[in-house]
Amino acid sequence: MRRLRRLALLSALLVGAAAGAAPKKTPPPPPTPKPVPAPVLVARTAAEAVAQLDSLYKTLEYAAVIPLAEQVLARSDLSSDQRLEAYRLQGSARAIVEDPVDAERPFRLLLRARPDYEMPGDTPPKILAVFRKVQSEEKALASQLKGVERSRLIAGLRLTGEPPSEAQGGRPVRFAYRVRDTAGVVEAVKVQYRRVGQRSFSSLALERSDDGEWRGFIPGEFTADEKGFGLEYFTETSDREGLLLVSGTEKQPLVITVLPGQVPVQAFKPVPRAVFFTSLALTGAIGVATGVMGFLYNQEQASFDRRVAMGGENGAMLALQIERGQSYAVATNVLLVSSAIAIAATLILLPLTRLFEA
C-alpha cells in the first residue's frame, strides 16, 4: 500500500517537471493598424479651404482637422479673419484629441494677431479652458511689455526749470519748465499745489509757448499772507495714457517758502489793451484823412490861382471852385483838431495800459 502511494507521488512529480520544462507558447502579435491617409486639401480658394476645415470640425473629425489646418495656414491668400478662423479650429481640435499644451500655440498666435479676440458662445468648456489660460498669459505678457516700453519712454524725458525756493507773498509764483522730449509724447504739464496743512491740491495747467516752454503762475491772491507759509507742489507731465515724468509726489511734495506780503494796492484799474490799440488806430485813421483833405485843398487852391492868372474865366465857375475849396479847408481844420485830440487821448492811455502784461 505504501509502495503504491510512493509510486503515485513520484509519477505526479515527474509530470509536473515535464510540464514546467515545456516551452511556453507566445500569443500572436496584434494586427498592425493600417495608416489613416492624411486629408488632402481640395479647395481652390482660401474661402473654400476654411469652409472644408470647418466642415471637418463640425462633423467631429478632429484628427483630420489638425494636419489640414497646417495646409490651410500655409496658404498665402488667406485674409486676416480667415487665418484667425484656421487658428481657432486647429487649437480647438488639438484641445480635444491631443494634450491641451499642444493647443496653446494656435491660440497664442490667434491672440497675438487680435488681442481682443473672443471664442464663440457655444465653445465647449474643455476648449474654452485652454483658450482662457492662454488669453490670461498673453494679457499678462502684453502688460509687462507695455510697462517696460513706458519705463523706457519715461527714462528718456528730462524736466528742467524748477521755481525758486523762496517767493514773496502777494506776488505771483511763476513756473517755467522745459521738457526734453525727443519722442514728442508729452501733451500736458500740470503743477499740483497747496498750502502746508491743506488736505487737497489745486491744479495749475501750464501752457506751452511758441518756443517750447511750459509756463503758468499761481496768482498773488493765493500767496498773500501776513505771516507767510509753506507752498507745497509737485509737477506732472502726461500723455493721453496717463502720467509720465514727475517732479515731487503727493506724498513727498517740493516746498517753496512764501514770505509775508499782501497784493499791492493799485491806484487805478489798468485800461484794457484793446482800448489803447483802438485809440491808436483811430488816431492813425484821422491823420490819414487830414492829409487827404489838406492835399485836396492845396490842389483846389492851385487850380483857382491858375485860372485867375489866365483870366477870362466864368465868374460862376470861379465862385463854385471857391466854395469847394472852403469846404476842403473847413474839413481839414476839423480833422486837424480831431487828430490832435486823438493823439492826446492815446498818449494819456499809454501809461494806463499794461501793454506787456503776461
DAZIZI-V849974 format. One record per helix or strand of 2 or more residues. SS is the DSSP state (h for helix, s for strand). FROM is the first residue (numbers start at 1). TO is the last residue. Records with the same first field share a line. If there is no record, write none. Layout:
SS=FROM-TO, FROM-TO
//
This chain:
h=2-21, 46-58, 62-73, 80-97, 100-113, 125-155, 220-223, 273-310, 315-350
s=158-160, 166-168, 173-180, 188-195, 202-205, 207-208, 214-218, 229-239, 242-247, 254-259
//
